[in-house]
Amino acid sequence: MDTSSTRPIEASSVAAFVGCTLIWGSTFLFIRIGHDSLPPMWAAALRLSIAAAILFAILAVRRERLPGGAARTAAVGFGLLQFGVNFPLLYWGELAVPSGLTAVIFATIPVSGALLAAAFGVERLSPLRLIGGLVSLAGIAVVFSSELRGAGILPMLAVFGATIAAVLGSLVLKSGPRQSPIAANAVGALVGAVVCIALSVSCGESRTLPGTTTAWLSVLYLAIAGSVGAFVLWAWLVNRWEVSRVSFMAVLTPLIALSLGALVRHERLGPLTLLGAAIVLAGVLLGLGLVKGPRGATTR
């Protein structure tokens, strides 16, 4: 049973949470760019292959050893679920599911994370964190209410399956021995790359390198910032926080994407968007234990 909820929230952990959220919030645009130029499985395979090469190079320079025993098993399981299942399902599902609906489906992660962590005995179920997750989910639904048009059942199930795989991957890594976040992600990215390459071959995708500067920019940003940078920060944070607390990134990343759109592309944020964002932030503050619940209770 995880006991990290009894520890005070350190500034370094908050910085890692914010940094990871900012990076992943910016990846929405780059995934869309990649969809315009590369088949989904091959795009994921390229991203993971580049990330794995960089991570193994970092390990070599730092002379870090690869995980062994139970730690290696956890890293392989994490890679299989987080990269080998989550990425293909998400990349394929986003071809048909509108971005707003995808954001709402992914906003279920704090709730499913809390429930699954408790079901597998990894964490105690925190009622306030569960309430925070539901409040955040409601806020995301408000933000994207105008985009909640229908999509095919299979693509929606694929996106939802991606969320479950992401949560389970987090729990597998959390349940194993504490290990280097760089080593865990190196092994995980390699496992995911192998799976995505196999899926790309089986789907008969065209496996060519990006043909434009824009396409290369998309792949490299997703590999270096989205996989190497953000996932290393995320794995470091999972060693210190409960999975159910870390999972609140899922409701903040769409808000980051909207904010970047407003700043870079001068997109207008309407009153409903601002109201929904305020609801999301209230849920996140409650879920992270940064505000007190009824009778002074907190999630910590």
Buried (B, 14 or more C-beta within 10 A) or exposed (E): EBEBBEEEBEEEBBEBBBBBBBBBBBBBBBBEBBBEBBBBBBBBBBBBBBBBBBBBEBBEEEEBEBBEEEBBBBBBBBBBBBBBBBBBBBBBBBEBBBBBBBBBBBBBBBBBBBBBBBEBEBBBEBEBBBBBBBBBBBBBBBBBEEEEEEBEEEBBBBBBBBBBBBBBBBBBBBBBEEBBBBBBBBBBBBBBBBBBBBBBEEEEBEBEEBEEEEBBBBBBBBBBBBBBBBBBBBBBBBBBBBBBBBBBBBBBBBBBBBBBBEEEEEEEBEEEBEEBBEBBBBBBBBBBBBBEBEEEEBBB
